[in-house]
Amino acid sequence: MSHPRLSLQTKYSSAENAKALFDPNASFTLIYWDVASVGASARDMLSLGKVQWKDKHPTDEEWGGGKLPTPFGVMPVLEVLSSDGKTIPLTESIAVDLFLAKRFHLLGDNEWEEATIKGFYSNIHYLRERSFMTVTWTHSSLRKTALDNFIGKTLPQFIADHEFHLRENGSNGHYVGDKISLADIHLSNIIDHFSYLPSGDVMKGLFNESDLLCKVKTKVDAHPEIAAWRASAPWNTLARATVKVYECTAPPSEE
């Protein structure tokens, strides 16, 4: 069933939209499934930003019945509600993550740091997409070979590449500089993502062998606001739901 389209245009001017997005008193609604996945980093950043925000999970009736307008028929959608009542929608997980990172000062202190952090973020993000494209969304008869290749070649190469760059930054638990960034947060969530899979014990074991990547994750997980969010009942509910979803959709370690 087709979904009603939500326009990204508003009745306000471009300048008014931009002002609303960075209203210090704005509140936020993240519209996404009740799983972690591509909403995980956004939720961490909303928590880190100490703003008023909430999750909105569509019901089967809303989504299956085509009652939830979205720009492209997919989620997430982030609604930004300014203090003067303007609602500005943003869409696509990468765009949402980059906006929140800019809003909460997680893109470094200058243009070089911002571009570098975005590069690390993109590569981290693509690791999950690569696993979907080559392992999950492939014929069942090819999944075992694809999974073995991902675990035996793709993931170790990713870890080696990122260890190199973390060493280049002084092995201090950050990708750029000496403070938390979007890249750090996304790595932590990607490690969580792979731990949720049926083959998660194997993949998490590979990550755990890397002291440098683990140091990044430990620092992110210890951030006070992020730690409080991840200790909450809603976060744990999302984690359990994600495991359950991947039990049905991701290939098992043995087929």
N, C-alpha and C positions, 0 to 999 in steps of 0.2 A: 504494500500500500504506500502511495506517495505521501509525503509529509508536507504540510503547509510551509511555505517559505517565510523565513524571518528576514526582513531587510536589515542590512547593516547601516543604511542611511537613517538619520533621525530628522526630526523637525527642527533641530537646532543647527547652528552654524558649525563649521569645522573647528573654529576656535573655541566655541562653547563646549563641543564634545571633548576636546583635548583638556580643557580646564576641569570638566567633570571627572575625567579619568584620574586626574591627580589631585582631586579634592582631598585634603587631609582627613576629612570627616566622612568620606564615602564608605559605604558598606558593599558587600560582595555576595553574590550567589553563584555557586559553581553547579551547573546542571550537567550531570554525568551519571553513568551507571553506579550501582552500589558495589563497586570494586575499586582496587587501587589503580593499576594500569597507567594510562596516560593522564590520569587526574592526580597521581600521587605527588609529583613535584609541586604542582600548583597548590595543593592542600598544605604541604610543608611551608611554602612561601607565605601563604595567607596566615598561617599560624605564626611564623617568624615575624611577620609585619605587625602583629598585635592589633589587627583591625577586626571590625565586626564582619563575620562571614558565616555562611551556612551552605551545606550541601543540599541539593535538590535532586532526588532520584526519581525519574519518571516511573509511573506505574505501567503495568502491562497494557492497561486500557488506554492510557495516554499515548504510549509509544506505538503499540500495535494498532490502535485505532486511528493513528494519524492526527492526534489532537495536540501535539506539541510542536509548535513552529520552531524550525532551526534554519540557519542560512543554507546548509547543504544537505540536510537530512541525516546528519551525524552529530555526535557530541564529542568533546565537551563544548559548552557555551558558557561564557562568563558574563554575568550581568553586573555592571557597576552602577550603583545607585548613589548619586551625589546628594549632598546635604540639602540642596534646594529642589530635590525631587526628579532630577533627570535620570533616566535609565539608559545606559549605553551598553549594547551587546558587543562582545568580542567572541571570535570563534577560531577553531583549530588549535590543537594542544600546543604546538610549537609557538604560535603567535601569543597564546595566553601565557605560556611560561616566560617568553621574552618580555612581555608587558609587565608581568608581576616582578620579574627580576629587575627591570629598570625602575619600577615604582619603589621597590624596597632596597635599592642600592646594592644589588647583587651582581653588577656587571663591571666591577672594578672602578678605578678612579680616573681613567682617561680612555681615549679612543683605542689605543693599542690594547689595553687590558680588556676592554669590552669586546673587541674583535677576536682576541685570543680565547676569552672565556666562551664566546659563542661557538668558536671552532671546536673546542673540547666538548661542549654541550651537544653539538651536531653529531660528532663521532660517537659519543655515548648513546645518544638517542637511536642512531642507526643500528647499533648492535642489536637492540630489541627488534627493530623492523626487519633486520636481516634474518633473525631467527624465525620470525613469522613467515617471511617470504620463502625461505629455503627449507624450513623444517615443518612448521605447522600447516601451511597451506600448500601441501604437496600430496601426491597420491600416496595412499597408505602403504603401498608396496615399496615406496622409496624412502619412507620416513626413518627407518632404522639406519640406513646408510647416511642420510642427511644429518641425523642427530649425532651419529658417530663423528662425522666430519666437523660439525659445529663444535662438539666437545673436544675433539682431538686437534683441530687446526684453528678454527676461527676464534674461539674464545681464548686459547693460549696466546695467539698473536695479538689480540686486543689487550690482554693483560700486559704483555711485554712492551707494547707500544706505550701504554699509559704509565707503566713503571719508568720508562725512559724519561717521559716529560715531567713526571713528579720528581724524579731525581734532579732534573734540570732546574726545578724550582726550589731546590734545597731540601727535598724530602721532609717538608714541614707539615704534610697533611692537607695541603691546598694546591690547586692547579695553578693559580696565578696569585702572586703576592703572598700575604700572610693573613688573609681573612677569608671567611666563607663566601662562596660565590655560587651562581647558578650551576656551574659545572660540578662542584662538590656535591650539591644537593641532588643533582640528577644521577650522579654515579651511585650514591647511596640507594636511591630508589630503583635503579637498574639492577643492582645486586639483590635487593629485595625481590624484584620481579622474577629473576631466575630462580630464587629460592622457593618461590611459590609453585613452580612447575613440578610435574610428576618426577622429572629427572633432577629436581632441585638439589638433592643432597650431593650429587656429583658436581654440579656447577658451582654450588656454594663452596664446596671443598676446594675447587680451583681458585676461587676468589680468596678464600681464607689462607691459601698458601702465599699470597702476596702481602707482605707487611705494609708495603706502600699504599696499596688500595684500601687495605683494612684501616690504615691510619686516617685516611680521608673519611671513610664511613664512620669511624668512631667519633671523629670531631663533629661531623654533621649530627649524628644521633645524640650527642651530648649537648648540643645547643639548647639552652633552657626552654625556649618556646617550642622548638621542634620535639624535644624530649617529652614535654608535657602533652603535646598533641598525640604522639605515638604511644603514650601511656593511657590514653583515653579509651573509653568504651567504643565510641564510633570508629576510631582507627582500628581497633582489634576486630570489630565486626567486619570492616572492609577487608582486612587481611584474610579472615576466615572465608569470606565470600569469594575472594579471588582464588584461593586454593581450590575451592569447590568448582568454580567455573573452569579452571584449567584442567581439572580432573576429567572433564568432559570434552575439552577442545584441544588440549595440547597432547602431543604424542608421549606415551609412556617411555620410560627408559628401556623397557624390553617389549618387543612386539613379535 
